[in-house]
Amino acid sequence: MNDWRIYRGAGLPHDEIRRLPAPPPWRDFSSGGADDTLAGSDRRLGVRRRLVQNHHPRPAETDAVNAALYLRRPLLVTGNPGTGKSTLAHAVAHELGLGRVLRWPVVSRTTLQDGLYRYDAIGRLQDVQLERARAQAGDELAAASPAGIGSYLRLGPLGTALLPSELPRVLLIDELDKSDIDLPNDLLNALEEGEFGIPELERLADREPVVQVLTDDGRKVPVYGGRVRCSTFPFIVLTSNGERDFPAALLRRCIRLELEPPGEEQLGAMIEAHLGPDAAAAEPGLVDRFLDREPGEVIATDQLLNALYLTQHAPRAERVTRERIADMLMQPLDQPR
């Protein structure tokens, strides 16, 4: 069919949505199952697995990862958007068999508490009041012992990563530079000591020395004496787009890595891993445009992948249409349009 468009803006209902092709591999949410370690594997680990097998990272990247593993220090990865900072955490987890990557996305309102644990005090209070009301009404089921405090506590990604384990968990703290000014300093103690306390449980430690709580994985685990203490320090990747400076106290605790944009060989391997061996050859002009961009011009690799994918699915569209699509998708991120 010559017309690649699904939506035409004509205002007349039709069923063209049914010929919408399969999504790009990195936007496919259909895979995965009840086991959270496999959820989204095609989108996250599946694509990255092929990428890891087809492309070897630069020596500086492998050196930094190994230094962080040996020294049990966080890895602070900086670079422009789309250079593969987050992918690095998934690649390490896959190659070393470390299971699901724990992801903590940071925004301006994120606090240390969000990463360690959350306590639903309001939910607990409401449940207690409801049970009392039912008991007064003569409901025998309400006479059973109420849910313990552990039912209202859930460890966050950082708290889960600091649980005792034989092998290190992989934790991705994504876009730390988006945080407010306090979070990098607030992280120092947890990253240095590898432990933290839960005051709500510490107050009950004499009466309830062991409490079962939920993890970020959705599992129940015991917490002893109200404290979480790692036995193996997690492999932590902190990413930054370089939009702010970090305090020296944080920098000295991290192994630092600056990721450069991919070169021609790396880019070819990346395109093949995501879109197949013929994708780059079908649109060499897009690849050349990405490689020949002006110094300092920021175009992310996923912008190129988006453009290649979409032009793959509009092969019979007019050349001017395909070029217009590419222009729309490959706008420099650092320049207002």
C-alpha positions as CSV (number, residue, x, y, z in Angstrom):
1,M,0.0,0.0,0.0
2,N,1.4,3.4,-1.0
3,D,-0.1,5.4,1.8
4,W,1.8,4.5,5.0
5,R,-0.4,6.7,7.2
6,I,-2.8,5.2,9.7
7,Y,-4.4,8.4,10.8
8,R,-5.3,10.7,7.8
9,G,-7.1,13.5,9.5
10,A,-10.1,13.1,7.2
11,G,-12.6,12.9,10.1
12,L,-14.2,9.6,8.7
13,P,-14.0,6.5,10.9
14,H,-12.1,3.6,9.5
15,D,-10.3,0.4,10.7
16,E,-6.8,1.2,9.4
17,I,-5.5,0.8,13.0
18,R,-5.6,-2.9,12.4
19,R,-2.7,-2.7,9.9
20,L,-0.5,-0.9,12.4
21,P,2.8,-2.9,12.3
22,A,4.6,-4.4,15.3
23,P,6.2,-1.8,17.5
24,P,9.9,-1.0,17.6
25,P,11.7,-3.6,19.8
26,W,12.5,-0.9,22.3
27,R,8.8,0.1,22.6
28,D,7.3,-3.4,22.8
29,F,5.4,-3.8,26.1
30,S,3.7,-7.1,25.2
31,S,6.3,-9.6,26.5
32,G,7.1,-10.7,30.0
33,G,5.0,-12.6,32.5
34,A,4.3,-12.9,36.1
35,D,8.0,-13.3,36.9
36,D,9.1,-9.8,37.3
37,T,12.7,-10.7,36.5
38,L,11.6,-11.4,32.9
39,A,9.0,-8.7,32.5
40,G,9.7,-6.5,29.4
41,S,12.7,-8.7,28.5
42,D,12.2,-8.1,24.8
43,R,12.1,-4.4,25.3
44,R,14.9,-4.1,27.9
45,L,17.1,-7.1,28.1
46,G,16.1,-8.7,24.8
47,V,17.3,-5.8,22.6
48,R,20.2,-5.2,24.8
49,R,21.2,-8.9,24.8
50,R,21.7,-8.8,21.1
51,L,23.5,-5.5,21.4
52,V,25.9,-6.9,23.9
53,Q,26.6,-9.9,21.7
54,N,27.1,-7.8,18.6
55,H,29.1,-4.9,20.0
56,H,31.9,-4.7,22.5
57,P,32.1,-1.5,24.6
58,R,35.1,0.7,24.5
59,P,38.0,-0.3,26.8
60,A,37.3,2.7,29.1
61,E,33.8,1.5,29.7
62,T,34.9,-2.1,30.7
63,D,37.7,-0.7,32.8
64,A,35.3,1.6,34.7
65,V,32.7,-1.2,35.3
66,N,35.4,-3.6,36.6
67,A,36.8,-0.9,38.8
68,A,33.4,-0.3,40.3
69,L,32.9,-4.1,40.8
70,Y,36.3,-4.6,42.4
71,L,36.1,-1.6,44.7
72,R,32.4,-1.9,45.5
73,R,31.8,1.7,44.5
74,P,29.0,3.3,42.5
75,L,29.6,4.0,38.9
76,L,28.7,7.6,37.9
77,V,28.1,7.7,34.1
78,T,27.7,11.0,32.4
79,G,27.1,11.8,28.7
80,N,24.6,13.2,26.3
81,P,21.1,11.7,26.0
82,G,21.0,8.5,24.0
83,T,24.6,7.5,24.5
84,G,23.8,4.3,26.3
85,K,24.2,5.2,30.0
86,S,21.2,3.3,31.2
87,T,21.9,0.4,28.8
88,L,25.2,-0.2,30.6
89,A,23.4,-1.3,33.8
90,H,21.3,-3.8,31.8
91,A,24.3,-5.1,29.9
92,V,26.2,-5.8,33.1
93,A,23.2,-7.4,34.7
94,H,22.7,-9.7,31.7
95,E,26.4,-10.7,31.2
96,L,27.0,-11.4,34.9
97,G,23.6,-13.1,35.5
98,L,22.6,-10.6,38.2
99,G,18.8,-10.7,37.5
100,R,16.4,-7.8,37.1
101,V,17.8,-4.3,37.2
102,L,16.3,-2.3,40.0
103,R,15.5,1.1,38.5
104,W,15.1,4.4,40.5
105,P,14.1,7.2,38.1
106,V,14.9,10.6,39.7
107,V,12.9,13.7,39.3
108,S,13.0,17.1,41.0
109,R,10.8,16.0,43.8
110,T,12.6,12.7,44.5
111,T,13.9,12.2,48.1
112,L,16.2,9.6,49.7
113,Q,13.1,8.2,51.4
114,D,11.6,7.3,48.0
115,G,14.6,5.1,47.2
116,L,14.9,3.5,50.7
117,Y,11.3,2.6,51.7
118,R,7.7,3.9,51.9
119,Y,5.4,3.5,54.9
120,D,1.7,3.8,54.3
121,A,0.7,5.2,57.7
122,I,-2.6,6.5,56.5
123,G,-3.6,3.2,55.0
124,R,-2.7,1.4,58.3
125,L,-4.8,3.9,60.3
126,Q,-7.7,3.5,58.0
127,D,-7.5,-0.3,58.3
128,V,-7.4,-0.2,62.1
129,Q,-10.4,2.1,62.2
130,L,-12.3,-0.1,59.8
131,E,-11.5,-3.2,61.9
132,R,-12.7,-1.5,65.1
133,A,-15.9,-0.5,63.5
134,R,-16.6,-4.0,62.2
135,A,-15.7,-5.5,65.6
136,Q,-18.2,-3.1,67.3
137,A,-20.8,-4.2,64.8
138,G,-20.2,-7.9,65.8
139,D,-18.3,-9.0,62.7
140,E,-16.4,-12.1,63.9
141,L,-14.0,-11.8,61.0
142,A,-12.8,-8.5,62.3
143,A,-11.8,-10.1,65.6
144,A,-8.9,-11.8,63.9
145,S,-5.5,-10.3,64.4
146,P,-5.0,-7.2,62.2
147,A,-2.4,-7.0,59.5
148,G,1.1,-6.3,60.9
149,I,3.1,-3.2,60.2
150,G,5.1,-5.0,57.5
151,S,2.0,-5.0,55.3
152,Y,2.3,-1.2,55.1
153,L,6.0,-1.0,54.4
154,R,7.6,-1.5,51.0
155,L,11.3,-1.1,50.3
156,G,12.3,1.1,47.4
157,P,14.9,0.3,44.7
158,L,17.8,1.4,46.8
159,G,16.5,-0.3,49.9
160,T,16.0,-3.5,48.0
161,A,19.5,-3.3,46.5
162,L,20.9,-3.1,50.1
163,L,19.2,-6.3,51.3
164,P,21.7,-9.2,52.2
165,S,22.4,-11.3,49.1
166,E,25.0,-13.7,47.8
167,L,25.5,-11.8,44.6
168,P,25.2,-8.0,44.1
169,R,22.0,-6.6,42.8
170,V,22.2,-4.1,39.9
171,L,20.6,-0.7,40.7
172,L,20.1,2.1,38.2
173,I,19.7,5.5,39.7
174,D,18.6,7.3,36.5
175,E,19.2,11.0,35.8
176,L,20.5,12.0,39.2
177,D,21.2,15.5,37.8
178,K,17.4,16.1,37.7
179,S,17.2,15.9,41.5
180,D,17.0,18.8,43.9
181,I,20.2,20.1,45.5
182,D,20.0,17.9,48.6
183,L,19.7,14.4,47.2
184,P,23.3,13.8,46.1
185,N,24.5,14.6,49.7
186,D,21.6,12.6,51.2
187,L,22.8,9.5,49.4
188,L,26.3,9.7,50.9
189,N,25.7,7.7,54.1
190,A,23.8,4.9,52.5
191,L,26.4,4.5,49.7
192,E,29.2,4.6,52.2
193,E,27.8,2.4,55.0
194,G,25.6,0.0,52.9
195,E,22.9,0.1,55.5
196,F,19.9,2.1,56.8
197,G,17.4,2.0,59.6
198,I,13.6,2.0,59.4
199,P,12.5,4.0,62.4
200,E,8.9,2.6,62.3
201,L,10.4,-0.9,62.8
202,E,13.2,0.1,65.1
203,R,10.7,1.4,67.6
204,L,9.1,-2.1,67.7
205,A,12.3,-4.1,67.7
206,D,11.9,-5.3,71.3
207,R,8.4,-6.7,70.5
208,E,8.8,-7.6,66.9
209,P,12.5,-8.3,66.2
210,V,11.7,-9.7,62.7
211,V,9.2,-8.1,60.4
212,Q,8.3,-9.3,56.9
213,V,8.2,-6.4,54.4
214,L,7.6,-6.1,50.6
215,T,10.6,-5.4,48.3
216,D,10.7,-3.4,45.1
217,D,10.4,-6.9,43.4
218,G,7.2,-7.6,45.1
219,R,8.7,-10.3,47.3
220,K,8.4,-10.7,51.1
221,V,11.7,-10.5,53.0
222,P,12.5,-10.4,56.7
223,V,14.0,-7.2,58.3
224,Y,15.8,-7.8,61.5
225,G,15.8,-5.2,64.3
226,G,14.5,-2.5,62.0
227,R,17.7,-2.3,60.0
228,V,18.6,-3.3,56.4
229,R,22.3,-4.1,56.0
230,C,23.9,-5.4,52.8
231,S,26.3,-8.4,52.8
232,T,27.3,-7.7,49.2
233,F,27.5,-4.1,48.0
234,P,25.2,-3.7,45.0
235,F,26.5,-2.6,41.6
236,I,25.1,0.9,41.4
237,V,25.0,2.9,38.2
238,L,24.2,6.6,38.6
239,T,23.5,8.4,35.3
240,S,23.7,12.1,34.5
241,N,23.2,14.2,31.4
242,G,25.7,16.6,32.8
243,E,23.2,19.3,33.5
244,R,24.7,20.1,37.0
245,D,27.8,19.5,39.0
246,F,27.9,17.1,42.0
247,P,29.5,17.7,45.4
248,A,33.1,16.5,45.8
249,A,31.9,14.2,48.6
250,L,29.8,12.2,46.1
251,L,32.4,12.2,43.4
252,R,35.1,10.8,45.6
253,R,32.9,7.8,46.4
254,C,32.2,7.0,42.7
255,I,34.0,5.6,39.8
256,R,33.4,8.2,37.0
257,L,32.9,7.4,33.3
258,E,32.2,9.8,30.5
259,L,30.4,8.1,27.6
260,E,31.1,9.4,24.2
261,P,28.6,9.2,21.3
262,P,28.9,5.9,19.4
263,G,31.3,5.8,16.4
264,E,30.5,4.3,13.0
265,E,31.3,0.7,14.0
266,Q,29.4,0.9,17.3
267,L,26.5,2.6,15.5
268,G,26.3,-0.1,12.9
269,A,26.3,-2.8,15.5
270,M,23.6,-0.9,17.4
271,I,21.4,-0.5,14.4
272,E,21.8,-4.2,13.5
273,A,21.0,-5.3,17.0
274,H,17.7,-3.3,17.0
275,L,16.5,-3.3,13.5
276,G,18.3,-6.1,11.6
277,P,21.3,-6.2,9.3
278,D,19.7,-4.3,6.4
279,A,18.4,-1.3,8.2
280,A,21.4,1.0,7.9
281,A,22.0,0.1,4.2
282,A,18.4,0.9,3.4
283,E,18.8,4.5,4.6
284,P,22.5,5.4,4.5
285,G,21.7,9.1,4.4
286,L,20.3,9.0,7.9
287,V,23.3,7.3,9.3
288,D,25.7,9.7,7.5
289,R,23.6,12.6,8.8
290,F,24.0,11.4,12.4
291,L,27.7,10.8,12.1
292,D,28.4,14.1,10.3
293,R,26.4,16.3,12.7
294,E,28.0,19.6,13.8
295,P,30.4,19.5,16.7
296,G,28.5,19.9,19.9
297,E,25.1,19.2,18.2
298,V,23.2,16.7,20.4
299,I,21.2,14.0,18.5
300,A,20.5,10.9,20.5
301,T,20.9,7.4,19.0
302,D,17.3,6.6,19.7
303,Q,16.3,9.5,17.5
304,L,18.2,7.8,14.6
305,L,16.7,4.4,15.4
306,N,13.2,6.0,15.4
307,A,13.8,7.6,12.0
308,L,15.2,4.3,10.6
309,Y,12.3,2.3,11.9
310,L,9.6,4.7,10.6
311,T,11.2,5.1,7.1
312,Q,11.4,1.2,7.0
313,H,7.6,1.2,7.3
314,A,7.1,4.0,4.7
315,P,9.2,2.5,1.9
316,R,6.7,3.6,-0.8
317,A,6.1,7.1,0.5
318,E,7.5,10.0,-1.6
319,R,11.1,10.9,-0.9
320,V,10.1,14.3,0.3
321,T,7.7,12.7,2.8
322,R,10.4,10.5,4.2
323,E,12.8,13.4,4.5
324,R,10.2,15.4,6.3
325,I,9.7,12.5,8.7
326,A,13.5,12.3,9.3
327,D,13.7,16.0,9.9
328,M,10.9,15.8,12.5
329,L,12.5,12.9,14.4
330,M,16.2,14.0,14.3
331,Q,15.8,17.6,15.6
332,P,18.9,18.5,17.7
333,L,18.1,18.3,21.4
334,D,20.2,21.3,22.3
335,Q,18.7,23.7,19.7
336,P,15.2,25.2,19.9
337,R,13.2,24.7,16.7
